[in-house]
Amino acid sequence: MTRALVFVGAFNPPTNAHIALAGCALRDTQRETVLFVPSKSRYIEKDQGKDFAFMEEERLTMLRKIAKTHPWMRVCDWELRQSRQPRTYETLCHLREEGIDGALLVGSDKLEEMATNWLHVPEIAREFGIVALARGRDVCEEMIASDPLLSGLAQYIHVVQSPQDWRNTSSTGVRQRLREMQRLLEEVRQMVPQELDPLEWL
């Protein structure tokens, strides 16, 4: 069995924070690899209510490109190949059948959601274990202690102290800046003859 951290999420797009925090968790837990498992685009837009989702193949290509320079990182497209978005517990069970001993890696934003929006949280915690990383100003220990469900599972949750440098970096922030760049580029294009491409000047 390969001892891994299983990092499920949108990665819409992947950020330096995703990579740095995953690497931090890997070193702290002394597992062999981090398995990045991107979610289906329809789920990101319809169920999670995101304003935009990169296409599945785009996000998969991004992650695989990053993995080429990070030997500890692996990418799994199993969720993308399913007819519907699998629940996280289903994914962990499938990976176990494939020889992956995987603990679930989550940010504190997902840890907070577990008490209300997730299915099979006790099973995930007891069968696989949860590794939690703080986002923003969150304190994972306080979040666990204040929630009846999570506090009852505290022995199965391993908290990793994440570097402050990456706590506020998010895919949402990247998408917002990309939209602003596109707006500014369109403004510039309207100011110059159509035969000219402003991107060539950068």
C-alpha positions as CSV (number, residue, x, y, z in Angstrom):
1,M,0.0,0.0,0.0
2,T,1.2,3.5,-0.9
3,R,0.8,5.9,2.1
4,A,-0.6,9.1,0.6
5,L,-2.4,12.3,1.4
6,V,-5.5,12.6,-0.8
7,F,-6.1,16.2,-1.8
8,V,-9.5,16.5,-3.4
9,G,-10.8,19.8,-4.8
10,A,-11.5,22.1,-7.7
11,F,-7.9,23.3,-8.3
12,N,-9.6,26.0,-10.4
13,P,-6.8,26.8,-11.1
14,P,-4.0,25.3,-9.0
15,T,-2.1,27.8,-7.0
16,N,1.3,28.1,-5.3
17,A,-0.6,27.7,-2.1
18,H,-2.0,24.3,-3.1
19,I,1.5,23.1,-3.8
20,A,3.3,24.7,-0.9
21,L,0.7,23.6,1.7
22,A,0.5,20.1,0.3
23,G,4.3,19.8,0.5
24,C,4.2,21.1,4.1
25,A,1.6,18.5,5.0
26,L,3.5,15.7,3.4
27,R,6.7,16.6,5.3
28,D,4.7,16.8,8.6
29,T,3.0,13.5,8.1
30,Q,5.9,11.7,6.5
31,R,3.8,10.0,3.9
32,E,5.1,9.0,0.5
33,T,3.0,11.2,-1.8
34,V,0.2,13.7,-2.2
35,L,-2.5,12.6,-4.7
36,F,-4.3,15.5,-6.3
37,V,-7.9,14.6,-7.3
38,P,-9.7,17.3,-9.2
39,S,-13.5,17.6,-9.2
40,K,-15.8,17.6,-12.2
41,S,-16.4,21.1,-13.8
42,R,-20.2,20.8,-13.6
43,Y,-20.0,20.1,-9.9
44,I,-17.8,23.2,-9.3
45,E,-20.2,25.5,-11.2
46,K,-23.6,24.0,-10.3
47,D,-23.2,22.5,-6.8
48,Q,-20.4,24.7,-5.4
49,G,-21.8,27.8,-7.1
50,K,-18.4,29.0,-8.5
51,D,-18.6,31.8,-11.1
52,F,-16.3,29.9,-13.5
53,A,-14.6,26.6,-13.9
54,F,-11.7,25.7,-16.2
55,M,-12.5,22.7,-18.3
56,E,-11.6,19.4,-16.8
57,E,-8.9,18.6,-19.3
58,E,-7.4,22.1,-18.7
59,R,-7.2,21.6,-14.9
60,L,-5.9,18.1,-15.3
61,T,-3.1,19.3,-17.7
62,M,-2.2,22.1,-15.3
63,L,-1.8,19.6,-12.4
64,R,0.2,17.1,-14.5
65,K,2.5,19.9,-15.7
66,I,3.2,21.0,-12.1
67,A,3.7,17.3,-11.0
68,K,6.6,17.0,-13.5
69,T,8.7,19.3,-11.3
70,H,7.4,17.9,-7.9
71,P,8.4,14.2,-7.6
72,W,6.2,13.8,-4.5
73,M,3.1,14.8,-6.3
74,R,0.7,12.6,-8.2
75,V,-2.5,13.3,-10.1
76,C,-5.6,11.1,-10.3
77,D,-8.4,11.7,-12.8
78,W,-10.8,9.0,-11.4
79,E,-13.5,11.5,-10.3
80,L,-13.4,13.2,-13.7
81,R,-14.0,9.9,-15.5
82,Q,-17.2,9.2,-13.5
83,S,-20.7,9.9,-14.8
84,R,-21.5,12.0,-11.7
85,Q,-19.3,13.7,-9.0
86,P,-18.4,11.0,-6.5
87,R,-18.6,11.7,-2.8
88,T,-15.2,12.0,-1.1
89,Y,-15.8,8.8,0.9
90,E,-16.4,6.9,-2.4
91,T,-13.1,8.3,-3.8
92,L,-11.1,7.2,-0.8
93,C,-12.7,3.7,-0.9
94,H,-11.8,3.4,-4.6
95,L,-8.2,4.5,-4.0
96,R,-7.9,1.9,-1.2
97,E,-9.0,-0.8,-3.6
98,E,-6.2,0.5,-5.9
99,G,-3.6,0.1,-3.2
100,I,-3.6,3.7,-1.8
101,D,-3.6,4.1,2.0
102,G,-4.9,7.6,1.8
103,A,-5.6,10.2,4.6
104,L,-7.8,13.1,3.4
105,L,-6.0,16.4,3.2
106,V,-8.3,19.5,3.6
107,G,-8.0,23.2,4.3
108,S,-9.8,24.7,7.2
109,D,-12.5,26.0,4.9
110,K,-13.5,22.4,4.1
111,L,-13.1,21.3,7.7
112,E,-15.8,23.9,8.6
113,E,-18.1,22.5,5.9
114,M,-17.8,19.0,7.1
115,A,-20.2,19.4,9.9
116,T,-23.1,20.5,7.6
117,N,-22.5,19.7,3.9
118,W,-20.5,16.5,3.8
119,L,-21.6,12.9,3.9
120,H,-19.8,10.0,5.7
121,V,-17.5,12.3,7.8
122,P,-17.3,9.8,10.7
123,E,-16.4,7.0,8.2
124,I,-13.8,9.2,6.5
125,A,-12.2,10.1,9.8
126,R,-12.1,6.6,11.4
127,E,-11.2,4.6,8.3
128,F,-8.8,7.0,6.6
129,G,-7.9,9.9,8.9
130,I,-8.1,13.7,8.2
131,V,-5.2,16.0,7.9
132,A,-6.2,19.7,8.3
133,L,-4.4,22.9,7.2
134,A,-5.3,26.4,8.4
135,R,-6.5,29.0,5.9
136,G,-6.6,32.7,6.5
137,R,-6.9,33.4,10.2
138,D,-8.5,30.1,11.0
139,V,-7.3,28.0,14.0
140,C,-8.1,24.4,13.3
141,E,-7.9,23.3,16.9
142,E,-10.6,25.8,17.9
143,M,-12.8,24.8,15.0
144,I,-12.6,21.2,16.0
145,A,-13.2,21.8,19.7
146,S,-16.3,24.0,19.0
147,D,-18.1,21.6,16.7
148,P,-19.9,18.6,18.2
149,L,-19.2,16.3,15.2
150,L,-15.5,17.2,14.7
151,S,-14.7,17.2,18.5
152,G,-16.0,13.7,18.7
153,L,-13.6,12.7,15.9
154,A,-10.7,14.8,17.1
155,Q,-8.4,11.8,17.7
156,Y,-8.6,11.0,13.9
157,I,-7.8,14.6,12.8
158,H,-4.2,15.6,12.5
159,V,-3.6,19.4,12.3
160,V,-0.6,20.7,10.4
161,Q,0.6,24.2,11.2
162,S,0.6,25.8,7.8
163,P,3.0,28.7,6.8
164,Q,1.5,32.1,7.0
165,D,2.9,33.0,3.6
166,W,0.3,31.0,1.7
167,R,-2.8,31.2,4.0
168,N,-4.5,33.9,1.9
169,T,-3.7,32.7,-1.6
170,S,-6.7,31.3,-3.3
171,S,-8.0,30.1,-6.7
172,T,-10.8,32.7,-6.4
173,G,-8.2,35.4,-6.2
174,V,-6.4,34.1,-9.3
175,R,-9.7,34.0,-11.2
176,Q,-10.6,37.6,-10.1
177,R,-7.3,38.9,-11.3
178,L,-7.5,37.0,-14.6
179,R,-10.9,38.6,-15.3
180,E,-9.4,42.1,-14.5
181,M,-6.5,41.4,-16.9
182,Q,-8.9,40.4,-19.6
183,R,-10.9,43.6,-19.1
184,L,-7.8,45.8,-19.3
185,L,-6.5,44.0,-22.4
186,E,-9.9,44.6,-24.1
187,E,-9.7,48.3,-23.3
188,V,-6.2,48.5,-24.8
189,R,-7.3,46.6,-27.9
190,Q,-10.0,49.2,-28.4
191,M,-7.4,52.0,-28.3
192,V,-5.1,50.7,-31.1
193,P,-5.6,49.6,-34.7
194,Q,-7.0,46.1,-35.1
195,E,-3.9,45.1,-37.0
196,L,-1.9,45.4,-33.8
197,D,-1.8,42.8,-31.0
198,P,-1.0,44.4,-27.6
199,L,0.1,41.0,-26.2
200,E,3.2,41.2,-28.5
201,W,4.3,44.2,-26.5
202,L,4.5,42.5,-23.2
